[in-house]
Amino acid sequence: MPYVLGLDIGNTGTAATVARRRGDTWARPEVVALGAGSAVVPSVLHLAPDGSLMVGEPAADDHSRTTRDFVRRVGDDVPLLLGGEPCPPETLVAELATWVVHRVSAHEGGFAEAVVLSHPAGWGPHRRDLLHRALWGLDLRNVTLLPRTVTVAESHAARGFPGTTAAVYALGGNTFEAALVRRNARGRYETFGLPQGLETLGGTDFDEALAEHVRAALGREFAGAETYPTLHGLLAECGRAKHELTVGPETDVMLTLPSGPVRVPVTRAQFEDMIRPAVRATVDLLVQTVHSAGLTPAQLDGVLLAGGSARIPLVTELLAAALPVPVEVEPDPQLTAATGAALAACQVVSPRPRRPAPAPASAPVSDAGPALPAWRPAEPDRTVHGEPPARPPVRITPLNLPKASRLALARGRSRDREG
């Protein structure tokens, strides 16, 4: 059955959704299980001794053959080292995208008609062009790049959000993005104003705060067992407890020490006190983003949430207190960007006109930069304010990744390990 693919590669996790064609229409996007029992696979690449790439956390990690956080490094002139080989960050993102495309094609029985890949809202033409060229070099030639904030807005719109102008609040694993979107003359969302973000704040910081609470509660008992496996298990358990506290008032952080199993109780109120300063900083940055575009919070139609940590109740509480507009969050905000990407991919294949929703006079275009199109291009030769073409005219093959691993992955022979 014909389908399109929406792909969201974040700094800590990767998610994918597919929308299948049903006659003249497209079905609602469905999540693709990329990890074992999970819709999200860690954005981690590990170079195996045989030269193949493994996706996900490895069982044994010597650090020299495993790479993380490469998405935020796209555009950095200094390459990352993987197994002693220099690898441009954009090549690693393209490798992970290729792995997902091949994994989905094996499940669906063929390749997607179109792929939309979300990227940070703050990326300019240089970073987008680097990633386009890396994707082209791995024979991914039907990929459209869209700002993550646009795909988030498209997902919320498909669920009934009627607004014209909105703020997007995306709180991921270790990054935060704040940006503004509005419907353009074609009725599609585009970014405007100056996107802002924090590259050192996210859900993993909340896990660390909870882990520090556990360490303090256990005192010397934990200090005597502070090994890498113990620390890794503690952070994973704190991530689970964080999720439990989004729906319940209290939980236990459970840990196995050499002396035996231990439980450290924690309440939602305690957890919120630990993370309140960090969450408040994200809300303040979102308000600053609104003001920098010449708007007041009251002129927004809503705040659209995305990212795994956006489900924390404190986030909605502080946003509602700071901005007098509806705060919208989907049941699983970790999948919002990927779902919106698939919806955008449907339009790439078979665009349909939407009823235009003109932007209000109170939402001027910011001098920070041109608005980005909701998806591109409707015509192959169209470019928008210096945007790189969707398909670069010259094939440039990345040469810095070890050849064996690149070919193994491109041919679908790479192994995956879901962490």
C-alpha positions in Angstrom: 0.0 0.0 0.0 1.4 3.4 -0.9 2.6 5.4 2.1 4.6 8.4 3.2 7.0 8.7 6.1 7.4 11.3 8.8 10.7 11.3 10.6 11.8 13.2 13.7 15.4 12.8 14.7 16.1 14.5 18.0 19.2 14.7 20.1 18.2 11.9 22.3 15.4 10.0 20.5 14.2 9.2 17.0 10.5 8.6 16.1 8.8 7.8 12.8 5.2 7.6 11.6 3.6 6.5 8.3 0.4 7.6 6.6 -1.1 5.2 4.1 -3.0 6.1 1.0 -6.6 5.0 1.0 -8.1 5.9 -2.4 -7.9 9.6 -2.8 -7.3 10.3 0.8 -4.7 9.6 3.4 -5.2 7.7 6.7 -4.2 9.2 10.0 -0.5 8.7 10.6 0.5 5.6 12.6 3.5 5.2 14.8 6.3 2.9 13.6 7.9 0.9 16.4 11.6 1.5 16.0 12.8 0.1 19.3 11.9 -3.2 21.1 8.6 -2.4 22.7 9.0 1.3 22.2 8.0 3.8 19.5 11.2 5.7 20.0 14.8 4.5 19.5 17.7 6.3 21.1 19.5 8.6 18.7 22.7 6.7 19.2 25.1 5.1 16.7 27.6 2.4 17.6 30.3 1.2 15.2 30.6 -2.6 15.5 34.0 -4.4 15.0 32.8 -5.7 11.6 32.2 -2.1 10.4 28.4 -2.2 10.6 26.4 0.5 12.4 24.2 -0.4 15.3 21.3 1.9 16.2 20.5 2.3 19.9 22.4 2.0 23.2 25.1 -0.8 23.0 25.4 -3.5 25.6 29.0 -2.6 26.1 30.2 1.0 25.5 33.9 1.9 25.2 32.8 5.4 24.2 35.2 5.6 21.3 32.9 3.6 19.0 29.6 5.2 20.1 28.3 8.7 19.3 25.4 10.7 20.6 24.1 14.3 20.4 25.2 14.6 16.8 22.1 16.5 15.6 23.0 19.6 17.5 26.5 19.5 16.0 25.3 19.8 12.4 27.1 22.8 10.9 30.1 22.4 13.2 33.3 22.3 11.1 34.9 19.9 13.6 33.9 16.3 12.8 33.0 13.8 15.4 35.2 10.7 15.9 33.6 7.3 15.6 36.0 4.3 15.9 38.9 6.7 15.3 37.4 7.9 12.0 36.3 11.6 11.5 32.6 11.8 10.7 30.7 15.0 9.9 27.6 15.3 12.1 25.3 15.7 9.1 26.5 12.3 7.8 25.6 10.6 11.1 22.1 12.2 10.9 21.7 10.9 7.4 22.9 7.5 8.4 20.3 7.3 11.1 17.6 8.5 8.7 18.7 5.8 6.2 18.4 3.2 8.9 14.8 4.3 9.6 13.8 4.4 6.0 15.1 0.9 5.3 13.6 -0.4 8.5 10.2 1.0 7.6 10.4 -0.1 4.0 11.1 -3.7 5.2 7.9 -3.5 7.3 5.8 -1.9 4.6 7.1 -3.9 1.6 8.5 -0.9 -0.3 9.9 2.6 0.0 7.9 5.7 0.9 6.6 7.9 -1.8 7.9 10.9 0.2 9.8 11.5 3.4 9.6 14.6 5.6 12.3 15.0 8.2 11.9 17.6 10.9 14.9 19.7 12.0 15.5 22.4 14.7 13.6 25.6 14.0 16.8 27.7 14.4 18.6 26.0 11.5 19.4 28.3 8.6 20.1 27.5 4.9 23.7 26.3 5.6 22.7 23.5 8.0 19.8 22.5 5.9 22.0 22.3 2.8 24.6 20.2 4.7 22.0 17.7 5.7 20.4 17.7 2.2 23.7 16.8 0.6 24.4 14.1 3.2 21.0 12.5 2.5 21.6 12.8 -1.2 24.9 11.0 -0.8 23.1 8.1 0.8 20.5 8.0 -2.0 17.7 9.5 0.0 16.5 11.8 -2.7 12.8 12.2 -1.8 13.4 13.9 1.6 11.9 17.3 2.4 13.2 19.2 5.4 10.8 21.2 7.6 11.3 23.0 10.9 10.2 20.9 13.8 8.0 23.7 15.0 6.0 23.6 11.7 5.5 19.8 11.9 4.4 20.2 15.5 1.8 22.8 14.4 0.5 20.6 11.6 0.0 17.7 14.0 -2.0 19.9 16.4 -4.0 21.4 13.5 -5.0 17.9 12.4 -6.3 17.2 15.9 -8.5 20.3 15.7 -6.4 23.3 16.7 -8.0 26.1 14.7 -5.6 28.9 15.5 -3.8 31.2 13.1 -0.9 32.3 15.3 0.7 30.1 18.0 3.8 29.6 20.0 5.5 26.2 19.9 7.1 24.9 23.1 9.3 21.9 22.4 11.0 20.3 25.4 13.0 17.3 24.4 15.6 15.1 26.0 18.4 17.7 26.3 17.2 20.7 24.3 14.4 23.2 24.4 13.0 25.2 21.4 10.7 28.1 21.4 9.3 29.5 18.1 6.2 31.2 16.6 4.1 29.8 13.8 1.3 31.2 11.8 -0.8 30.2 8.8 0.4 31.7 5.6 -1.7 32.7 2.5 -2.0 29.1 1.5 -3.4 28.1 4.9 -0.2 26.3 5.9 1.9 26.9 8.9 5.3 28.7 8.7 7.7 30.0 11.3 8.2 33.7 11.8 10.1 35.8 14.2 13.4 34.6 15.8 13.3 31.0 17.1 15.2 30.6 20.4 16.4 27.6 22.4 18.5 26.1 25.1 20.9 23.4 24.1 21.7 22.3 27.6 18.3 21.8 29.2 15.8 19.0 28.8 14.3 15.9 30.3 17.7 14.3 31.0 18.4 17.2 33.3 15.2 16.4 35.2 16.4 12.8 35.5 19.7 14.0 36.9 17.9 16.2 39.4 15.9 13.2 40.6 19.0 11.1 40.7 20.7 13.6 42.9 17.8 13.4 45.2 18.2 9.7 45.4 21.9 9.9 46.0 21.3 12.3 48.9 18.6 10.1 50.4 20.8 7.0 50.3 24.0 8.8 51.4 26.9 6.6 52.1 25.0 3.5 51.1 25.0 4.7 47.5 28.5 6.2 47.5 29.9 2.8 48.2 28.3 1.3 45.1 28.8 4.2 42.7 29.9 2.3 39.6 29.0 2.9 35.9 26.3 0.2 35.7 24.8 1.5 39.0 24.8 5.1 37.7 23.3 4.1 34.3 20.6 2.0 36.1 19.8 5.0 38.4 19.3 7.4 35.5 17.1 4.9 33.6 15.0 4.3 36.8 14.7 8.1 37.4 13.4 8.4 33.8 10.8 5.8 34.6 9.8 7.5 37.8 9.6 10.9 36.1 7.0 9.4 33.7 5.1 7.9 36.6 4.9 11.3 38.3 3.2 12.8 35.2 0.1 10.8 36.0 0.4 10.0 39.7 1.1 12.0 42.9 4.0 9.7 44.1 6.2 6.8 43.2 9.3 5.0 44.3 12.7 5.0 42.7 13.9 1.4 42.9 17.6 0.5 42.7 19.6 -2.7 43.3 22.8 -2.1 45.3 25.4 -4.7 46.4 23.6 -4.6 49.8 20.3 -5.4 48.2 17.3 -3.6 46.6 16.3 -0.2 47.9 13.4 2.1 47.4 13.4 5.9 47.6 9.9 7.4 47.7 9.4 10.7 45.9 6.2 12.8 45.5 5.3 14.9 42.5 5.5 18.0 44.7 9.1 17.1 45.6 10.0 16.5 41.9 8.4 19.7 40.8 10.4 21.7 43.4 13.6 20.1 41.9 12.8 21.2 38.3 10.8 24.3 38.8 13.7 26.8 38.1 14.6 25.0 34.9 11.0 24.8 33.7 10.5 28.5 34.6 13.5 29.4 32.4 11.9 27.7 29.4 8.6 29.5 30.0 10.5 32.9 30.3 12.3 32.2 27.0 9.0 31.4 25.3 7.5 34.7 26.5 10.7 36.5 25.3 10.3 34.9 21.9 6.7 36.3 21.7 7.8 39.8 22.7 10.7 39.8 20.3 8.3 39.3 17.4 6.4 42.4 18.4 3.5 40.4 19.9 1.9 40.1 23.3 1.0 36.7 24.8 -2.7 37.6 24.5 -2.4 37.9 20.7 -1.6 34.2 20.4 -4.3 31.7 19.7 -2.5 29.0 21.7 0.7 27.3 22.9 1.4 24.0 21.2 3.5 21.5 23.2 5.9 18.8 21.9 8.7 16.7 23.3 8.6 13.9 25.9 9.0 16.2 28.9 6.1 18.4 27.8 3.8 16.0 29.5 5.0 17.0 32.9 2.1 18.8 34.6 4.3 21.6 35.9 5.0 22.7 32.3 1.3 23.3 31.5 0.8 24.9 34.9 3.6 27.5 34.4 2.7 28.1 30.8 -1.0 28.7 31.6 0.1 31.2 34.3 2.4 33.1 32.0 0.3 33.1 28.8 -3.5 33.7 28.9 -4.2 31.4 26.0 -5.0 27.7 25.6 -2.1 25.3 26.1 -2.4 22.3 23.8 -0.6 19.0 24.4 -1.2 15.7 22.6 -1.5 12.3 24.4 2.1 11.4 23.5 4.0 14.7 22.8 7.1 12.7 22.0 5.5 11.7 18.8 3.9 15.0 17.8 6.7 16.2 15.5 6.9 12.9 13.6 3.1 12.8 13.2 3.1 16.3 11.8 6.0 15.4 9.4 3.9 12.5 8.0 0.9 14.8 7.5 3.2 17.2 5.7 4.5 14.4 3.5 0.9 13.7 2.4 0.8 17.2 1.0 4.2 16.7 -0.7 2.7 13.8 -2.7 -0.8 15.1 -3.3 -1.2 18.8 -2.2 -4.7 20.0 -1.6 -5.6 23.6 -1.2 -6.7 24.7 2.2 -8.9 27.5 3.0 -6.6 30.4 3.6 -6.4 31.9 7.1 -4.9 35.4 6.7 -2.5 36.5 9.4 -3.8 39.2 11.6 -2.3 42.7 11.3 -0.9 42.3 14.8 1.5 39.6 13.7 4.2 41.4 11.6 7.1 39.6 9.9 10.2 39.8 12.1 13.4 41.3 10.8 15.2 38.3 12.2 14.8 36.4 8.9 12.5 35.2 6.2 9.6 32.9 7.0 10.1 29.3 6.2 7.6 27.5 3.9 5.3 24.9 5.4 6.5 22.4 2.8 8.5 22.8 -0.3 8.6 22.7 -3.2 5.3 22.6 -5.2 7.3 23.4 -8.3 10.8 21.8 -8.7 12.5 25.1 -9.6 11.1 27.2 -6.7 13.3 28.4 -4.0 12.2 30.6 -1.0 14.5 33.4 0.2 17.7 31.4 -0.3 16.4 28.1 0.8 18.5 25.2 -0.6 16.7 23.2 -3.2 14.9 20.0 -2.0 17.1 17.9 -4.3 20.6 19.2 -4.7 21.7 19.3 -8.3 25.1 17.7 -7.6 25.6 14.4 -5.9 28.1 14.7 -3.1 29.1 11.5 -1.4 30.3 11.8 2.2 33.6 10.1 2.4 34.5 10.5 6.1 32.5 7.6 7.5 34.2 4.1 7.2 33.1 2.6 3.9 32.1 -0.8 5.3 29.6 0.7 7.8 28.1 3.0 5.3 27.5 0.3 2.7 26.2 -2.2 5.3 23.6 0.3 6.5 22.6 1.5 3.0 22.0 -2.0 1.9 19.9 -2.8 4.9 22.4 -5.2 6.4 23.2 -3.1 9.5 22.1 -4.6 12.8 20.1 -2.6 15.3 20.0 -2.8 19.1 17.1 -1.2 20.8 18.0 0.2 24.2 
